[in-house]
C-alpha cells in the first residue's frame, strides 16, 4: 500500500472517530429521549373523558361554515358550567360581529368567566409569546379562532 493511500485511510479513520453518536447530536439540539418509565409515571387528566385532554393543544378542523366556532362556544359553556375549568379566553380573528349576534354570543358574554376578544391588528402575531409571561392561566381554556389568522407566515 503506498503512502497516499495510507494517509487517505488514516484521514477516514480520524473522521469516523470524531463523529458523535446520534444521541449526543439530538441532545445538543434540545431533543429529550423518552423512556418507558416517563410514560408509566405520567399523570394524565381529561377535561372531557377520552375527548379533551387537560393541558394540551387541540385543533378542531372542518370546512368553512361547518360549525366549528359554534361547537367551541357550547363546549366552553359546558366546561364552565361543569367546573372543569375556571376561565375561557376566546381570541377571535375570524368572525364578524354579525356572526356573533347570529350565534347568540351575548348569552356566553353574560358569564363572568367567559372573556371574548377580537384580534384584528398586527399585534396578534406575538400573542403566544406574550402570553408565556402570564402566570395566572391555570384552569384556563384559551380558544384561538382561527389559528391561521394568528400566524404571520404561510400556515402550510
FILUMMI-432643 format. One line per 8 residues: their letters; for each residue y, x, z of N, C-alpha, C, O. Coordinates in pm, 1 decimal. Layout:
N
a) Y,X,Z,Y,X,Z,Y,X,Z,Y,X,Z ~ ...
//
This chain:
156
xxxxxxxx) -117.2,85.2,0.0,0.0,0.0,0.0,123.3,89.7,0.0,133.1,181.2,81.8 ~ 215.1,65.1,-88.5,332.5,151.4,-97.2,435.6,115.6,9.5,424.0,11.9,74.9 ~ 534.9,199.8,26.9,636.0,187.0,130.9,717.0,57.1,121.0,742.3,-7.9,222.4 ~ 756.8,20.2,1.8,839.9,-100.3,-13.9,761.5,-226.3,22.4,818.6,-319.3,79.3 ~ 632.8,-231.3,-9.2,551.7,-346.6,28.6,534.1,-354.0,179.6,535.6,-462.7,237.3 ~ 517.0,-236.1,245.0,504.3,-232.5,390.2,633.7,-280.9,457.0,630.0,-355.5,554.8 ~ 747.8,-237.4,402.7,876.1,-279.4,460.3,896.9,-430.1,442.8,942.0,-498.2,534.9 ~ 864.1,-481.3,324.8,877.9,-625.2,299.0,786.8,-704.6,392.7,827.6,-807.4,446.6
xxxxxxxx) 665.9,-658.0,411.9,571.8,-723.1,501.5,622.6,-719.5,645.7,610.0,-818.0,718.5 ~ 679.3,-607.1,686.8,734.3,-593.8,822.0,851.6,-688.2,841.7,865.9,-745.9,949.5 ~ 936.9,-705.9,739.7,1050.3,-798.3,748.1,1002.0,-942.3,768.1,1058.5,-1016.8,848.2 ~ 897.8,-980.5,695.1,843.9,-1116.1,708.8,789.4,-1137.8,849.3,808.3,-1244.8,907.3 ~ 722.6,-1038.2,904.0,667.9,-1049.0,1039.1,781.7,-1061.0,1140.1,775.4,-1144.4,1230.4 ~ 886.2,-978.1,1125.6,1000.9,-985.1,1217.1,1068.2,-1121.6,1211.7,1105.3,-1176.6,1315.5 ~ 1084.4,-1177.0,1091.5,1146.0,-1309.1,1077.8,1059.9,-1414.9,1145.9,1111.8,-1503.2,1214.1 ~ 929.7,-1405.9,1127.4,838.2,-1502.0,1188.5,843.6,-1491.8,1340.3,837.6,-1593.2,1409.9
xxxxxxxx) 854.8,-1370.3,1391.5,860.8,-1351.0,1536.1,990.6,-1405.3,1594.5,992.5,-1446.4,1710.5 ~ 1099.1,-1406.6,1517.5,1228.7,-1453.4,1566.2,1245.9,-1604.9,1553.8,1343.5,-1659.8,1605.1 ~ 1154.2,-1672.4,1487.8,1164.6,-1817.2,1475.0,1138.6,-1882.5,1609.9,1060.1,-1833.0,1690.7 ~ 1205.6,-1993.9,1632.2,1192.8,-2066.8,1757.9,1092.0,-2179.5,1742.0,1079.7,-2237.8,1634.3 ~ 1020.3,-2209.8,1848.8,932.6,-2328.1,1843.1,1016.9,-2452.0,1821.6,1132.4,-2457.1,1863.8 ~ 960.1,-2551.6,1756.3,1033.4,-2674.2,1725.2,1086.9,-2741.7,1851.8,1194.0,-2802.3,1848.0 ~ 1014.8,-2732.5,1963.3,1060.1,-2794.8,2088.1,1191.9,-2734.7,2136.2,1276.1,-2806.1,2190.7 ~ 1210.5,-2603.6,2116.5,1336.6,-2539.1,2154.9,1450.9,-2584.8,2065.0,1562.5,-2606.9,2111.9
xxxxxxxx) 1422.8,-2598.6,1937.1,1525.1,-2643.7,1841.9,1568.5,-2786.2,1877.1,1687.9,-2816.1,1879.8 ~ 1472.0,-2873.6,1904.0,1503.8,-3012.3,1938.6,1581.5,-3020.8,2069.2,1677.0,-3097.6,2080.0 ~ 1541.1,-2942.4,2168.0,1611.1,-2941.7,2297.0,1754.6,-2894.1,2279.6,1846.5,-2949.0,2340.4 ~ 1773.6,-2793.0,2197.3,1908.1,-2740.3,2171.0,1997.0,-2845.7,2105.9,2118.0,-2846.7,2128.3 ~ 1938.6,-2934.0,2025.8,2014.0,-3039.7,1957.4,2031.1,-3164.6,2043.6,2088.0,-3264.1,1998.8 ~ 1981.3,-3159.0,2168.2,2001.8,-3270.7,2259.4,1888.9,-3372.8,2262.3,1901.4,-3475.4,2329.2 ~ 1779.3,-3347.8,2191.9,1665.1,-3438.6,2196.8,1592.1,-3419.2,2328.9,1580.8,-3306.9,2377.9 ~ 1543.1,-3527.4,2386.4,1467.7,-3519.2,2511.2,1326.1,-3567.8,2484.2,1305.2,-3678.1,2433.8
xxxxxxxx) 1231.9,-3485.8,2517.8,1092.1,-3522.7,2497.4,1053.2,-3628.9,2599.5,1081.7,-3615.4,2718.5 ~ 988.8,-3733.0,2552.6,943.8,-3840.9,2639.0,796.3,-3817.9,2670.6,714.6,-3792.6,2582.1 ~ 765.7,-3827.3,2797.7,628.8,-3809.7,2843.8,573.3,-3945.3,2887.0,649.9,-4038.1,2913.0 ~ 442.4,-3957.0,2894.6,378.4,-4082.3,2933.4,430.9,-4130.7,3068.5,454.4,-4250.3,3085.9 ~ 449.2,-4041.1,3162.4,495.0,-4077.8,3296.0,635.3,-4139.3,3292.5,668.2,-4224.9,3374.6 ~ 717.9,-4094.9,3196.5,851.5,-4153.2,3182.1,842.9,-4303.3,3155.2,921.8,-4380.9,3209.3 ~ 748.6,-4343.8,3072.9,733.3,-4485.6,3039.7,659.9,-4561.5,3148.9,688.9,-4678.6,3173.5 ~ 565.7,-4496.4,3214.2,492.2,-4560.7,3323.0,588.2,-4597.1,3435.6,575.8,-4703.7,3495.8
xxxxxxxx) 683.0,-4509.8,3464.1,778.1,-4531.1,3573.2,901.1,-4612.2,3533.2,984.9,-4642.0,3618.3 ~ 913.4,-4647.9,3407.6,1030.3,-4720.2,3358.8,1033.0,-4862.5,3413.9,937.2,-4938.3,3399.1 ~ 1144.2,-4896.7,3477.2,1162.8,-5032.9,3526.7,1231.9,-5111.9,3416.3,1342.9,-5077.5,3375.7 ~ 1168.4,-5215.3,3368.5,1216.3,-5291.9,3254.6,1252.7,-5431.7,3301.2,1170.9,-5500.5,3362.3 ~ 1376.5,-5474.4,3272.4,1423.1,-5606.4,3315.2,1467.1,-5687.2,3193.7,1515.3,-5632.9,3094.2 ~ 1449.4,-5816.6,3204.7,1485.5,-5908.6,3097.9,1597.2,-6002.8,3144.0,1600.2,-6044.8,3259.7 ~ 1688.1,-6035.3,3052.9,1781.8,-6144.8,3076.0,1711.6,-6276.1,3042.6,1724.0,-6375.6,3114.0 ~ 1638.0,-6273.5,2932.8,1550.2,-6384.3,2894.8,1414.6,-6321.0,2861.5,1404.6,-6237.7,2771.4
xxxxxxxx) 1311.9,-6360.9,2934.1,1178.9,-6301.2,2924.7,1130.2,-6290.2,2779.2,1129.9,-6387.4,2703.6 ~ 1089.6,-6169.1,2744.0,1032.0,-6136.4,2612.7,1126.1,-6164.7,2495.2,1082.4,-6172.8,2380.4 ~ 1255.7,-6179.8,2524.9,1351.6,-6206.9,2417.5,1474.2,-6117.4,2424.3,1511.2,-6054.8,2324.9 ~ 1537.5,-6111.1,2540.6,1663.9,-6039.9,2553.6,1656.6,-5941.3,2670.5,1670.4,-5980.5,2786.3 ~ 1634.7,-5812.0,2638.9,1625.7,-5712.9,2746.4,1761.5,-5681.4,2806.9,1863.6,-5682.7,2738.2 ~ 1761.1,-5653.5,2935.3,1882.9,-5614.8,3006.0,1916.6,-5470.3,2970.0,1826.9,-5390.0,2944.3 ~ 2044.7,-5437.7,2968.1,2096.1,-5303.7,2939.1,2042.2,-5250.6,2806.6,1984.0,-5142.3,2800.7 ~ 2062.4,-5327.9,2701.3,2015.1,-5287.9,2570.1,2116.3,-5329.4,2463.6,2213.8,-5399.6,2490.4
xxxxxxxx) 2089.6,-5284.1,2345.2,2169.9,-5321.4,2229.9,2083.6,-5409.5,2141.6,1976.0,-5368.3,2098.4 ~ 2130.2,-5530.2,2114.7,2053.9,-5625.3,2034.7,2142.2,-5669.9,1919.3,2259.8,-5700.8,1938.4 ~ 2085.1,-5673.1,1799.7,2159.8,-5718.5,1683.3,2097.1,-5847.2,1631.9,1976.0,-5855.1,1611.5 ~ 2180.1,-5946.6,1611.6,2135.0,-6071.9,1552.2,2186.7,-6071.5,1409.1,2307.0,-6061.7,1384.7 ~ 2094.7,-6082.2,1316.3,2129.2,-6067.2,1176.2,2084.2,-6189.7,1097.3,1971.3,-6236.6,1111.9 ~ 2173.3,-6240.1,1014.4,2141.9,-6350.1,922.8,2256.6,-6358.7,822.8,2360.3,-6294.8,840.3 ~ 2237.6,-6435.9,721.0,2340.4,-6453.3,620.0,2463.7,-6524.8,674.0,2460.5,-6585.4,781.1 ~ 2571.7,-6516.4,597.9,2696.4,-6583.0,636.5,2673.4,-6732.6,651.3,2605.9,-6794.9,569.4
xxxxxxxx) 2730.4,-6789.1,756.8,2720.9,-6932.8,778.8,2587.5,-6980.7,834.7,2563.2,-7101.2,840.3 ~ 2501.1,-6889.4,875.9,2368.6,-6927.5,926.5,2372.3,-6973.7,1072.0,2275.6,-7032.8,1120.1 ~ 2482.6,-6947.7,1142.7,2494.9,-6995.1,1280.4,2481.5,-6887.1,1386.2,2454.2,-6917.9,1502.2 ~ 2500.1,-6761.3,1348.9,2488.0,-6650.2,1444.8,2590.0,-6664.1,1558.0,2553.6,-6657.3,1675.4 ~ 2715.9,-6683.3,1523.6,2820.5,-6693.2,1625.7,2797.7,-6814.8,1714.3,2812.5,-6806.9,1836.3 ~ 2762.6,-6924.4,1654.7,2735.3,-7046.7,1729.1,2618.5,-7025.4,1825.7,2625.3,-7064.8,1942.1 ~ 2512.9,-6963.4,1776.9,2396.0,-6932.9,1860.5,2434.9,-6845.7,1979.0,2393.9,-6872.7,2091.9 ~ 2514.2,-6740.7,1954.2,2552.6,-6647.5,2060.3,2643.0,-6715.7,2163.0,2635.0,-6683.9,2281.7
xxxxxxxx) 2727.5,-6807.3,2120.8,2810.4,-6882.0,2215.1,2723.0,-6959.2,2315.1,2745.9,-6953.3,2435.9 ~ 2624.6,-7030.2,2264.3,2539.0,-7108.6,2353.2,2442.9,-7021.3,2432.7,2405.6,-7056.6,2544.6 ~ 2403.0,-6910.0,2377.7,2323.2,-6813.1,2453.4,2405.8,-6760.3,2570.7,2354.4,-6746.6,2681.7 ~ 2531.5,-6731.1,2546.8,2622.4,-6684.8,2651.5,2636.1,-6789.2,2761.7,2628.5,-6757.5,2880.4 ~ 2655.9,-6912.1,2721.4,2669.1,-7022.2,2817.6,2543.1,-7032.2,2903.3,2552.1,-7048.4,3025.0 ~ 2427.7,-7022.9,2841.6,2301.0,-7028.0,2914.7,2290.3,-6914.5,3016.8,2251.7,-6936.8,3131.6 ~ 2324.6,-6793.2,2974.4,2315.0,-6676.9,3063.1,2409.4,-6689.4,3182.7,2373.4,-6653.6,3294.8 ~ 2529.1,-6739.9,3158.6,2625.2,-6758.6,3268.0,2580.7,-6869.6,3363.1,2583.3,-6852.4,3484.9
xxxxxxxx) 2540.8,-6981.3,3307.9,2501.4,-7095.4,3390.9,2377.4,-7066.9,3474.7,2359.2,-7126.0,3581.1 ~ 2292.1,-6976.4,3427.0,2169.1,-6942.6,3498.9,2182.2,-6812.7,3578.3,2082.7,-6754.6,3621.8 ~ 2305.9,-6768.5,3596.0,2335.4,-6648.7,3676.6,2256.5,-6525.4,3633.6,2217.8,-6443.6,3717.1 ~ 2233.3,-6512.6,3504.6,2165.2,-6394.1,3451.2,2263.2,-6278.3,3437.5,2224.9,-6161.7,3446.5 ~ 2390.1,-6311.8,3415.6,2498.1,-6214.3,3406.1,2621.3,-6272.5,3474.7,2629.1,-6392.5,3500.7 ~ 2717.3,-6184.4,3503.3,2838.5,-6229.6,3572.8,2953.4,-6258.6,3477.4,3032.8,-6349.7,3501.1 ~ 2962.5,-6180.8,3368.7,3075.8,-6194.6,3276.2,3030.1,-6178.8,3132.1,2931.5,-6111.7,3101.7 ~ 3106.9,-6244.0,3044.1,3090.0,-6227.9,2899.7,3222.2,-6177.1,2844.7,3328.1,-6232.6,2873.9
xxxxxxxx) 3215.4,-6071.9,2765.6,3331.9,-6025.4,2690.1,3296.2,-6042.1,2543.3,3207.1,-5974.5,2491.9 ~ 3365.2,-6131.1,2477.4,3337.9,-6161.7,2336.7,3451.1,-6101.0,2253.9,3566.5,-6142.2,2265.8 ~ 3417.6,-6003.5,2170.6,3515.5,-5938.2,2083.0,3493.5,-5989.0,1941.4,3388.5,-5965.1,1881.7 ~ 3591.5,-6058.1,1888.7,3577.3,-6126.6,1760.2,3674.4,-6070.1,1657.1,3796.2,-6075.7,1674.1 ~ 3618.2,-6016.5,1551.4,3699.3,-5969.9,1439.0,3650.9,-6036.7,1311.0,3671.9,-5985.3,1201.2 ~ 3586.6,-6150.6,1326.2,3522.0,-6213.1,1211.0,3564.7,-6358.0,1188.6,3566.8,-6404.3,1074.5 ~ 3598.1,-6429.2,1293.7,3620.5,-6573.4,1282.1,3768.4,-6610.1,1290.9,3847.3,-6542.2,1356.5 ~ 3803.0,-6717.0,1224.5,3939.9,-6769.7,1229.7,3949.8,-6870.1,1344.3,3848.6,-6922.4,1391.0
xxxxxxxx) 4070.8,-6896.2,1388.5,4091.3,-6994.6,1496.9,4037.1,-7132.3,1458.4,3987.9,-7206.3,1543.7 ~ 4046.2,-7165.6,1332.2,3992.8,-7295.9,1289.4,3841.2,-7302.0,1309.2,3787.3,-7406.9,1344.5 ~ 3773.5,-7191.1,1286.7,3628.2,-7186.5,1311.8,3599.4,-7206.5,1459.4,3503.7,-7274.6,1496.2 ~ 3682.9,-7146.6,1544.3,3664.2,-7160.3,1688.9,3683.6,-7306.1,1731.8,3609.1,-7357.8,1815.1 ~ 3783.2,-7370.4,1674.6,3809.3,-7511.2,1705.4,3690.5,-7596.8,1660.6,3646.1,-7686.0,1733.0 ~ 3640.8,-7568.9,1542.6,3525.9,-7642.9,1488.6,3402.0,-7626.2,1577.0,3322.7,-7719.3,1591.0 ~ 3385.4,-7509.4,1635.6,3269.5,-7480.6,1721.6,3291.7,-7520.7,1866.5,3204.9,-7499.7,1951.3 ~ 3406.3,-7577.8,1894.5,3441.6,-7623.2,2029.5,3442.2,-7507.8,2129.9,3393.5,-7523.0,2241.9
xxxxxxxx) 3496.0,-7394.8,2091.1,3500.7,-7276.8,2177.4,3586.5,-7302.0,2301.3,3571.5,-7231.8,2401.3 ~ 3676.2,-7401.1,2296.6,3757.9,-7430.5,2414.9,3670.1,-7466.4,2535.5,3710.2,-7443.7,2649.7 ~ 3552.1,-7521.6,2511.4,3458.3,-7552.7,2620.5,3416.2,-7423.7,2691.4,3408.5,-7419.6,2814.2 ~ 3389.2,-7319.1,2614.0,3348.1,-7190.4,2671.0,3465.1,-7120.7,2739.3,3448.3,-7054.7,2841.8 ~ 3583.6,-7136.0,2681.4,3702.0,-7069.7,2736.4,3742.9,-7126.7,2871.8,3817.9,-7062.7,2945.5 ~ 3695.3,-7244.3,2904.9,3723.9,-7303.0,3035.7,3639.5,-7239.1,3145.9,3666.1,-7260.2,3264.3 ~ 3539.5,-7162.4,3108.3,3456.8,-7091.6,3206.0,3531.4,-6964.8,3246.6,3570.7,-6886.0,3160.6 ~ 3551.0,-6944.8,3375.7,3634.1,-6833.6,3423.1,3575.1,-6695.6,3391.6,3648.6,-6596.8,3390.4
xxxxxxxx) 3447.4,-6687.2,3366.6,3385.3,-6556.8,3340.6,3347.5,-6538.0,3193.8,3265.6,-6452.2,3161.0 ~ 3406.6,-6617.6,3106.4,3388.6,-6603.3,2961.8,3522.6,-6558.4,2903.7,3619.6,-6634.2,2905.7 ~ 3528.3,-6435.7,2852.3,3653.7,-6375.9,2805.9,3645.0,-6351.6,2655.6,3565.5,-6269.6,2609.6 ~ 3726.5,-6422.7,2580.3,3723.6,-6418.2,2433.4,3847.1,-6344.7,2383.4,3959.4,-6378.3,2421.0 ~ 3826.6,-6244.9,2299.1,3938.4,-6164.2,2248.5,3927.9,-6149.8,2097.6,3821.7,-6119.3,2043.3 ~ 4041.4,-6172.5,2030.7,4049.6,-6143.8,1887.7,4081.9,-5996.6,1868.5,4162.9,-5939.6,1941.6 ~ 4018.8,-5936.5,1770.9,4044.8,-5795.7,1737.9,4077.6,-5790.2,1589.5,3988.0,-5794.7,1505.3 ~ 4204.0,-5780.8,1558.3,4240.8,-5781.2,1417.0,4337.6,-5669.1,1381.4,4424.3,-5684.7,1295.5
xxxxxxxx) 4320.7,-5554.3,1449.9,4404.7,-5440.4,1415.1,4321.3,-5313.0,1412.7,4202.9,-5314.7,1446.2 ~ 4382.5,-5205.0,1373.8,4309.3,-5079.1,1359.5,4259.6,-5023.5,1492.3,4167.1,-4942.4,1492.7 ~ 4317.2,-5063.9,1604.3,4274.7,-5013.8,1735.3,4131.6,-5052.4,1769.9,4071.0,-4992.1,1858.6 ~ 4077.0,-5151.9,1701.3,3940.8,-5196.0,1731.3,3837.4,-5088.4,1700.8,3726.5,-5093.2,1753.9 ~ 3871.3,-4992.0,1616.9,3773.9,-4889.3,1577.9,3739.6,-4793.5,1692.0,3636.7,-4726.1,1686.3 ~ 3821.5,-4786.4,1792.6,3794.0,-4694.8,1904.4,3748.0,-4768.7,2029.4,3733.7,-4706.8,2134.9 ~ 3724.7,-4898.3,2020.4,3696.1,-4977.4,2139.3,3570.4,-4930.4,2212.5,3567.2,-4933.9,2335.6 ~ 3468.4,-4887.3,2141.4,3345.1,-4845.9,2208.1,3367.1,-4718.4,2288.4,3315.7,-4704.6,2399.4
xxxxxxxx) 3442.9,-4626.1,2232.6,3476.2,-4503.1,2305.4,3562.6,-4536.8,2426.3,3540.8,-4484.0,2535.3 ~ 3659.9,-4623.8,2407.2,3750.0,-4661.6,2516.1,3676.2,-4735.3,2628.0,3707.5,-4716.7,2745.5 ~ 3579.9,-4817.6,2592.6,3507.4,-4895.6,2693.3,3415.9,-4808.9,2779.0,3376.1,-4850.9,2887.7 ~ 3382.0,-4690.1,2732.9,3298.8,-4599.9,2813.3,3368.3,-4563.2,2944.2,3302.6,-4530.8,3043.1 ~ 3499.5,-4568.3,2944.0,3576.2,-4533.0,3063.5,3578.2,-4646.1,3166.7,3612.0,-4623.7,3283.0 ~ 3542.2,-4767.3,3124.2,3540.8,-4880.3,3217.7,3423.7,-4863.3,3313.9,3312.9,-4828.8,3273.0 ~ 3449.3,-4887.7,3440.7,3343.0,-4871.5,3538.8,3300.1,-5004.1,3599.8,3225.9,-5005.8,3698.0 ~ 3344.7,-5112.3,3544.4,3315.0,-5242.7,3603.0,3239.8,-5333.2,3505.1,3265.9,-5453.4,3499.2
xxxxxxxx) 3147.7,-5276.7,3429.3,3076.5,-5356.1,3329.2,2934.1,-5392.7,3371.0,2855.5,-5439.4,3288.6 ~ 2900.5,-5371.9,3498.3,2768.7,-5413.3,3544.9,2755.9,-5564.0,3532.6,2849.7,-5637.8,3562.8 ~ 2640.5,-5609.0,3488.5,2613.5,-5752.1,3472.1,2711.7,-5818.9,3377.5,2746.2,-5935.8,3394.6 ~ 2756.5,-5743.7,3277.3,2847.9,-5795.9,3175.7,2780.6,-5789.5,3039.4,2724.8,-5686.4,3001.8 ~ 2785.9,-5898.2,2966.7,2735.7,-5902.3,2830.1,2855.2,-5885.3,2736.9,2952.7,-5960.0,2745.5 ~ 2847.1,-5787.7,2648.6,2953.8,-5764.3,2551.0,2901.9,-5808.3,2415.3,2798.8,-5760.3,2368.2 ~ 2973.9,-5899.2,2353.8,2936.2,-5951.5,2222.1,3035.7,-5899.0,2119.9,3156.9,-5909.5,2138.7 ~ 2984.2,-5843.2,2013.0,3065.9,-5788.0,1904.8,3042.0,-5874.6,1781.4,2929.7,-5880.8,1731.3
xxxxxxxx) 3144.4,-5940.3,1732.8,3130.5,-6030.7,1619.0,3236.2,-5995.0,1514.3,3354.2,-6025.4,1532.2 ~ 3198.6,-5937.6,1417.2,3074.4,-5882.5,1368.1,3085.8,-5729.5,1370.4,3194.6,-5675.3,1350.8 ~ 2977.1,-5661.9,1393.4,2978.7,-5516.0,1411.0,3040.8,-5445.3,1290.3,3106.5,-5342.5,1306.9 ~ 3021.6,-5497.6,1171.2,3077.1,-5432.2,1051.4,3229.4,-5424.3,1056.6,3289.6,-5338.0,992.6 ~ 3291.3,-5513.7,1132.1,3436.8,-5513.3,1144.4,3488.2,-5415.4,1249.9,3609.1,-5396.3,1263.0 ~ 3399.0,-5354.7,1323.6,3437.5,-5260.2,1427.8,3401.9,-5116.7,1391.3,3422.4,-5024.5,1470.2 ~ 3348.6,-5099.1,1271.0,3313.1,-4965.2,1224.4,3405.0,-4931.1,1108.4,3411.8,-5003.9,1009.4 ~ 3475.1,-4820.5,1121.8,3577.7,-4786.2,1024.2,3520.0,-4739.5,890.7,3585.7,-4751.6,787.3
xxxx) 3400.5,-4687.6,892.3,3341.5,-4631.2,771.6,3240.9,-4728.1,713.1,3216.2,-4833.8,771.2 ~ 3183.4,-4694.7,601.1,3085.6,-4777.6,534.8,2968.8,-4804.0,628.7,2904.5,-4709.7,674.8 ~ 2940.9,-4928.8,657.3,2835.2,-4966.7,751.1,2697.1,-4923.1,701.2,2608.7,-4893.7,781.7 ~ 2678.6,-4918.9,570.8,2548.9,-4877.5,517.1,2524.6,-4731.3,539.6,2420.0,-4679.3,500.6
//
